[in-house]
Amino acid sequence: MSQKLYSIISSVLSTPISEINDDSSPETIDSWDSFNGLILVDELETAFNVKFTIAEITNVKTVADIKQHLKNHGVDLNA
């Protein structure tokens, strides 16, 4: 688990970090709406120095999807 990733998600979505896991999604986190999703994308791009494509952004359904896209951009989530 990337503590940095989970901390960003927790902060943006105002959700306790203990409630975030790979299966977390807009269906399981009430504050994960389209607006906060865009804020989350911006925060992740800034924190990890990546730029997601529209296809990647619209493909995200869970935290596991975010992790996969970050890995595809060369981000080591174990660092």
N, C-alpha and C positions, 0 to 999 in steps of 0.2 A: 504494500500500500504506500502511496505517496502522501506523506503528511502534508506536504505543500498543496497538492491537489485538493485533498479533503478539506483543508483549512480555507481555501478559496471558495469551494462550494458551500461550506458552512457559513462563511461570511456573507456571500452574495444572497444566499437563499434563507438567511436567518434561521438556520436549522442546526441543532446540536451535532457536533462532529460524530458523536457516538451513534447517531441515527443514520449515518451515511455509509453505504456499502456499494458493491458493484451493481447490485440490482436496483439501486435507488433510481427513481425516474419521476417525470411530472405526475405520474399516477400515484406515487407514494409520498411525494413532498408537495404539500399544498401550495407553497410559495413559488414553485417552479412553473411559472407561467411563461408566455411568450416574451413578455418584457424582461423578466428576470433572466430568461434564457439568453437573450441578447447581451445583457450585462455580463453574464457568466462567460460568454464567448469572448467579449472584450477583455475581461480580467485574465482569462486563461492565455489569450494571445499575448498580452503584455507580460505576464509572469513567466511564461515559457518561451518568449521570443519566437512565436510561430504565427502563421497566417493561415486560417482555415478557409477552405473553399465553401461556396454556398452548398454544394452537394454534401460536404462533410457536416456542415451545420444542420442541415435538414435531416441528415441520417441519424443524428444522435437521439437515442431512445432511453439510454441508461448511462450510469457512470462508467460502466465497462466500455461503452462505445467511446466515451471521451478518452479513456485510457488508450484505447486502440488507435484513435486518431493522433494522439500525442506521440505514441510510439512510432507511428508511420512518419511523423515529422522528426524523428531522431531524438525524442526526449526520453531520457532514462529516468523512469519513475522510481527506481530503486536507489537513486543517488541521494 
